[in-house]
Amino acid sequence: MTLVDTHAHLTDPRFRDDLDAVVQRATEADVSAILSLATTLEDCEATLKLAERFPQVYAAVGVHPNHAAEAPEDAGAALAEFARHPKVVAIGETGMDYHYLPGRQHGGTVADDAASKARQRDLFVQQLELAARLDKPVVIHERECADDLLGLLASYRGRLRGVFHCFGGPPEVARRALDLGFHVSFTGMLTFKRTAALRELAVQLPLDRAMLETDSPYMAPEPHRGKRCEPAWVVEIAKALAAARGVPLEAVARETTETARHLFGIH
């Protein structure tokens, strides 16, 4: 049995002191590949160094929407250079996020919100255009902006492929994502007691459109909840998906691994 952790942040400072051990534990847990996602241009450089250091680590280069304000106007040009690296298999983490709009913070205005949304959209489009031009999948972050984000993606129908990472619902968003040719990826949320609706959705989705991720160091699954998450624990998410669907763990591992390898071109 082999598994792929399709989304981790191995450059996070919480891995600074024991990254070799973290990667070794993942290998011992039958995790054959880890996709490490960058969130800023500086993080892209660090992520590529890790991909060079560890044979089982692959890289995605992108700028997260929560870093849109400090990103250069033409971030796409820098990302295009990073994307030439042979271990870059995706563009991301990119997307849109309305949770932290200025208007929701003290002193923010409607105009501030509009400016933030416009900047996020511009940065997202730069990365979508890059993914389409390079024929690489895109890893999408969506938070509280489904209609705007999906509406934008609809204009790329047939030109892009990728995954909605850390998927938490609702079912209508999953349906629209799949209709556009995208996959969805489940995190440790799938193991939480309060997420029965998410497990129900995971049963309804075609298994060949689903993938697994830890989003390390975040979202640790049960029975590790509250701890620093790490790629080895993707097996707990696979177990939760197998239990929800009433199929053997090996079947979930085989299908999700094949899907990840095909989407990202990982061997």
Secondary structure, 3 states (H helix, E strand, C coil): CCEEEEEECCCCHHHCCCHHHHHHHHHHCCEEEEEEECCCHHHHHHHHHHHHHCCCEEEEECCCHHHCCCCCCCHHHHHHHHCCCCCEEEEEEEEEECCCCHHHCCCCCHHHHHHHHHHHHHHHHHHHHHHHHHCCCEEEEEECCHHHHHHHHHCCCCCCCEEECCCCCCHHHHHHHHHCCCEEEECHHHHCCCCHHHHHHHHHCCHHHEEECCCECCCCCCCCCCCCCCHHHHHHHHHHHHHHHCCCHHHHHHHHHHHHHHHHCCC
